[in-house]
Amino acid sequence: MELRHLRYFIAVAEELHFGKAALALGISQPPLSQQIQALEQEVGARLFERTNRRVELSEAGRLFLVEARLVLAQVDKAADVARRAQLGELGELKIGFTASAPFTSSIPQAIFAFRLAFPAVHLALQEMTSKEVAESLMDESVQVGIMRPLELPESLVAVELLREPLVAIIRSDHPLASGSENGLYLSALAAEPFVFFARTYGSGLYAQLLSLARHAGFSPLITQEAGEAMTIIGLVAAGLGVTVLPASYQRMRIEGVVYRTLLDEGAETAVWLVQRKDQQSPMAKAFVDLLTQRADAGVD
């Protein structure tokens, strides 16, 4: 049994006239009659009651018509699913993102816009370090990554979504807090203990802090390590040291600390949108296109 047999049967059942059904199908009547006879032999039941004057559905034909319509409707649905998947409008998109990304307003706004545009796509968001984002892209456990700058393997390609200043975070009663409202240079923190990510944590900010400190003429003394930025800020509030983080963390109001923009040249950090160079997923392409278009338009 072929799908065309079902379509031929439904046409005759709706017209109850072989000639009219053949005209609607764009075929001649004799082949249509032969196909219906072949279908009845395949099914093993008479589907139509025929006389010289009229054609009527048999009881078996009435029941078969219900099922035939369901089959064709399911086929049409399957074809629609395939087309939408090809266009990136259906399926699951796995995204790895560094913890600081959601604090930058343009990124959650872009994700929300993607969900509105592609409501049938399930977004599987996984929080991880920048290093883990790159590794997950390499082993294809995620399709798109949002991360801080790191040296990337040749198989990955990055697009810069945005740049933001780096800020020094110090206790509100620290001597440097007074008079530095317009910013300070990193060298002012040279003698301070730092609270920061561990070198092995995989944050893209670690190498940047070391580079900025080196240009400022010192090596930061990291006396306390933590794996979460919010924990780091909390430890600063507890008096365990100072730190440097992206300015977007100022949106999180934590009592007992102040944020001071770093005035050093290059004291800013980027957020990258990263994917494999051989990316084939239409969903990933649609997501990347949307985020990069919003970034180019300066949407925040």
ABEGO torsion letter per residue (X at the ends): XBAAAAAAAAAAAAAGBAAAAAAAAGBBAAAAAAAAAAAAAAAGBBABBBBAABBBBBAAAAAAAAAAAAAAAAAAAAAAAAAAAAAGABEBBBBBBBAAAAABAAAAAAAAAAAAABAABBBBBBBBBAAAAAAAAAAGABABBBBBBBBBBAABBBBBABBBBBBBBBBAABAAABGAAAEBBAAAAAABBBBBBBAAAGBAAAAAAAAAAAAAGBBBBBABBBABAAAAAAAAAAGAEBBBBBAAAAABBBBGBBBBBBABBGBBBBBBBBBBAABABAAAAAAAAAAAAAAAAGBX
